[in-house]
Amino acid sequence: MKKVFLVLLMAAVTSLIVFAATPIKIGAVLPLGDITGDQAAKAMRLAVSEINAEGGLLGRPLELIVIDDEMTPEKGAAAISRLATVDRVDFFVGGMSTAVHFAQIPVMKSFQKVTIWIGAAGSQCEVAVGPDADWYFHLHPWDYQQGASYGQGWTDLAEAYPDIEINKVFLAYEEGAFGTGSHEAYLVLQALAAEGQGAWAEVMSDYMGVSFKSAALGGGDYRAMLQQAKKYDPDLFVWAGYDADALPMLQQAKEVGFSPKFFVGAPPGWPAHFGDSPLAEGVTLYGMWAPTINRISPVAEHFWNAYIEMFKEEPATYFAPLGYTNIYFLAEGIKAAGTIEKSALIKALEQVEYASPIGDVLKIAPSNVIKHQGFTAQKILQWQGGEQHVIWPLELKTAEPEYPFPSWDGR
């Protein structure tokens, strides 16, 4: 009994020593009013809580400081400066908006702290970062990487399901940096396809892109764009905007009688309970994760259950498991380096292979510009019976594709 008491006492003393130590400070900047930022921040807090429960890192607890960028470039840039000079954080993490991140990059360059960013798909950001920023790690696929992965996905689906035919592609894109970058990436992919090259060579014979003003940024009337899409009659209709656009765009598509063979959404996140709407049935989406991945990935299943237990809600956006990955990837690097000293940590992060709840193993490699890119592809998912199912990659498939998009009759 005395021996057990001494063991417990030593454990308690060790715990007190650990948490009396100076914390390792992680500064996150996210749009907390948007579901992507809100759930990414929660998932980061979950990861920090789990790591601290195991004793922290290097005998020190983690401290997460989150600032809301309100999806405003000026506030996003100011948040980086405050985290560095007032909160004196050791690392920067987070991010969603391309426009916000573009404004943050000059400030980040002035501090050159190890940065692990999970958002900002616009490749203008990697150009702004440049090839020499060895302190910068980007986990989300860039727009051109996403576009190439979608082309491969549609090619694979067309080969696996002979009734699926894709030739004409229409992109509706929000008029900001995120949407414009997506459109520019598609233009490059179309030019390659016209020469018989690239991932879209087998499935894109024609392309049209039209912009709209997102409801997240004061817009919300998509009728003119939808009428253009209806006249174009695409095989593949894709919209690149934000979660606020999802339901109103479907409602207006129903109003104008627009029902393409594939109705695809490509926002960073979807509204909570979107799948409960009858309008959601058969909607295809691009994303890095779906809850049904829990059925085939123990890491994803652990994240899902732990998130629900802590926050009493279900993750509804892939930025939740990305936020969790954000913290754990950094933690794995710190453990491997045995220090938070910058050069040693950078070398360690370059070697980390983290089995993430996204369903993929995170490994670092160069992109077109930067030294340290993480994930390079998204998945093709589809809402069926209120759930997001993976329809591509085929090896991760959790349901057969619903094709063509069901009519609006009765819903």
N, C-alpha and C positions, 0 to 999 in steps of 0.2 A: 504494500500500500504506500509506504514511504517513497519507494522508487518511482511509482506512478506519479505521486505528487511532485517529486523533483523534476520529472520529465515535463509535466504540465507547466510547472513554474518556469523552467528554462524556455519552453516554447513561448510563454507569455512575455517573458523578459525580452526574448529575441524579437517578438512582434513589436514591442514597445520601442526597442532600439531602431528597428527598421523605419517605423513611422514617426520617429523623432528626427530622422535624417532629413536633410534638405531634399525636397521633392524634385523629380525630373519634370519640368514644365513643358506641356504640349499646348500650343496655341492653335485653335481651330477657328476658321472663318466660314460661315455658312448662312444661307438665306432661311432663317428660322420661320418665316411666314409662309414658306413653300413646303409642301410635304417632303420634298427631297432633302432639304436642309434640316427640317425638324427630325425626320427619322434617321438621317445620317448622324446627327448630333446625339440622339438617344443611343444609337448603336455604338458610337464611340464611348459614351459613358458606361455602357455595358461592358465593353472590352476592358476599359480602365478598371472597373470594379472587379472583374474576374482576375486580372493580373495582380492587382493589389491584394486580393484575397489569398493569392499564392505567394505573397511576400514581396511583391514589387519587382523591381529590376535593379541589379547591382546593390542590393541592400537598401534601396531607396523607393519610396512610393511614387506613383505617377500622379500628376495633377493636370487635369484638363481644364483649360480656360476657353470658352466659346464666345465669340462675338458675332452678332447678327449683321450681315452686310446689307440686308434689306433689298438684295438684288440691285444695288446701286453701285456703279464703279467707284465713285468718290468715297463712299462709306467703306467699301471693300478695301481700298488702298489705305485709308486712314486706320482701319482695323489692324492691318499688318504692322504699320508703324507703331501703334499703341502696344501691341503684343510684344514687340521687340524692345521698346524703350521704357514702357511703364511696367508691364507685367514681366518683362525680362525672361521670356520663354526660351527654351532650348531648341524647339523645333516648330515648324509650321505644318499644319495638315488642313485638309478640308477641301472646300470649293465645289461650286456647281456651274455658275454662269460663265460663259466665254467672255462676255463684255466686261464683267467684273474682274475676272482674272487678268485680262489684258491690261487693265489699269493697275493691278497689283504687282505685276512683274517688275517694273522699274524699282519699286520700293523693295521688293524681295532681293533684287540684285544689289541694292545698297547694303543689305545685311548679310546675304549669302549664308543663311542658316540652312541646315539640311531641311528640305521641303519635300513632302510627299502629298501630291495633289490627286484627288479622285474625280474631279469634274473637268469642265472646260474642254470640250471636244474640238473646238475650232482650232485648226492648224496654224492660224495666224499667231496663236499664243506660243507654239513651239518655235516659230520663227523669231518671235520677240525674246524668248529665253535664250536661243542660240546654242551652238554646239559645244561651247566651252564651260557651261554651267554644270560642273560635276556634282554640285550640291542638290540638284533638282531631279526629282523622281516623279513621273507622271503615270498614274495607274489606268485611267480611262482610255479606251481606244480613241485615237484622233479621227476626225471626220473621214479622211480618205481611207483609213484602216477599216472603219465601220462600213463605208460604201463598198469596199472590196469584199468584205466578209458577207454582206448581203447578196452581192452578185454570185458568190460561190454558193450561198444557201439556196437561192432561187434556181440556180443551175442544177444543184443536187436534187431539189424537190421536183423539178420538171423531168429529170431523168427517172426518178423513183416513181412518179405518178404521171403516166402518159397523158391523162386528161388535163393536166395543168399546162396552160400555154401562156407565156409571158413574152410580149414583144414591145408594147407601148407602155412607157413609164411616165407618170405625172407626179411631180413633187410640189406640194403646197408648203411653202416655207415662211416662217415668221420673219419679219423684215429686219430683225436685229442681227448681231454678229453670229449667233448660233445658227439661225436659219440660213443666212446668206452664205456662211461657210459650207453648210450642207449642199446648197445649190451649186456652189463653185466646184465642190468635190464631184458632184454628179456630172457636171459638164466635162470634167477631165475624164471620168469613166466612160462617158458617152463617146468622146473623141477616140479613146482607145478601142472601144467596142466597134466603132465604125471601121477601124483598121483590122478588125479581127483579133484584137489583143485585149488582155485584161480579164478580170473576173466576170464582167458583164457581156463578154463577146457572144455568148450563146443565147442570151435572153433579152438583150436590149437592142431593138432596131430603130426606135424613135424615142425622144425624150422631150418633155415640156415642163418648165418650172414657172410657178406664179407665186408671188409673195402675198402675205396677209398680215394684219396687225393682230398680235396675240391678245387674248383677253387678260393675260397676266400683266400686260403693259398698256391697258386702256382700250383695247380693241374688242373684238368679239362678234363682228358681222362678217361671215365668211361667204355670203350668198353669191357675190360676184365671182369670187374665185371658184366656188363649187359649180357655177354655171359654165365657166370655162372648162373645168374638168369634165363635166357631163358632155359637153360638145366634143371634146377631144376623145372621149370614150376609151380610157386606158385599161390595160389588163391589170396594171398595178398602180393603185393610187396611194401615195404616201404623204402624210403631213408631218412636218417637223416644227413643233411648237412646245407648249407647256401644258401641265396637267389641267389648267383652267380652260383649255380649249377643247378638251376631250368630249364631254357631253354636249355642249352647245353645237360643236361641229357636226356631230352625229344627228342631232335634232334638226339642224338646218339642211343636212344632206337628205334626210327623210322628207322635209318640206319641198325641196326642189326635185325630188324623185331621182336622186343620184345613187346608184347601186353598182359600183365597180365589181369586178370578179374578186379582187382582193382589196379590202379597205384596211390600210396599214397606218398605225400611229407610231411616231418616233419621238415622244417627249422624254425628258429625263426621268419623270415619274408620273404615275397615274393617280387620279383621285381615290381616296379611300372608298371602298365599297362600290367601285365602278362596275365590277362584275355583277352586282345585284340588278343593274338596269337591264331591261329587255333589249335595249339598243346595243348592248355590249356583245351580244351573241355573234360569234363569227368574226369579230374584229381581230385583226392580226396586229402584232406589235413587235418592235425591236427592243431588246433589252438584254441585260447581262445575266438575269436571274429570274426564276419563277418559283413560287412556293412549292410547286410539285417536285422540284429538284430535291426537296427534303426526303423524298421516297427512295432516292438512289444515292444520296450523299450523307454520311454520318455527320460531317462537319456542318453542312447546311441544316440538318435536323437539330443539332445542338444549338446553333445560333437561333433558329426559329423558336424553339421552346424557351430558351433563356430570355429572349427579347420579350415574348409574350408574358412570361412570369414577372419580369421586371416592370414593364410598362402597361400591362393589361390591354394591349392592342396588338393586332397583327401587322407585321411589316407589309407595306403596300407598294414599295418602290425598291428598285435594286440599289439605290443609294444607301439603304439600310445595311445590307451585307457589305457594301463597299466601304461604308464608314467603319464598320467592325474590322474589315480587312486593313483599312488605313492604319489603325492602331496596332494590330497584331503584326503587320509587316515591319513596322518600326521596332516593335518589341523584339521580334526575332533577330533583327539586325543588331540591336544593342546587346542581346544575349551572346550572339556569335562574336561580336567585337570585344566584349568584356569592358566596354568603355563607351562614353558618349562623345569622345574626341572625334572631331569631324572627319579627318582623313581615314582613320581606322574604321569608323562607322560606314563611310561611303563604300569602302572595299568590302565590308561584310554584307551590306545591303545588295551589292552586285551579285553576291553568291546565294542569297536566300532563295529557297524554293518553298513557298507557303501554300499548302492545300487549303484554299479559301472556301467560304460558304457560297461563293458565286457558282461553284461547281467545277472550277478550273484551278490548276496550279499556277500561282503567280511567280513568274521568273522575269528577270530584267534583261533587256537587250536594247540595242540602239534602234531608233526610228529613223525617219528620213532626215531628221535634224538633230534631235537631242540624244544624249548618251544613254539615258535611263528611262526606257519605256516599259510598262508592265503589260497589261492585257492588250490584245491587238484585234479582237473580234467580239461581236455581240451575237446574240441568239435570235432566232425567229420564233416567236411565241404566238399563241392564239387563245382568245377568250372562248371557252366552251363550258356551258353549264355553270357559269359563274366563277370558273377557275382559269388561271393562266396555265396553259400547257405548252411544253416545248414541242415544236414540230421540226426544228432544225437547230443544231446538228442531229443527224439521224441517229447517231449512237447514244444521244441523250434524250431521244424522243419519248414523251409521256402520253401522246395521243396522235391519232391520224389527223391530217389537215382537213378542216371543213372547207369545201370548195364546191361551187363558187360561194361568195358572200351571200347569206340568205336574204330573201326579199324583205321589204319593210312591212308587208302585209301581216296584220295581227300583232304588231309591236310598235 
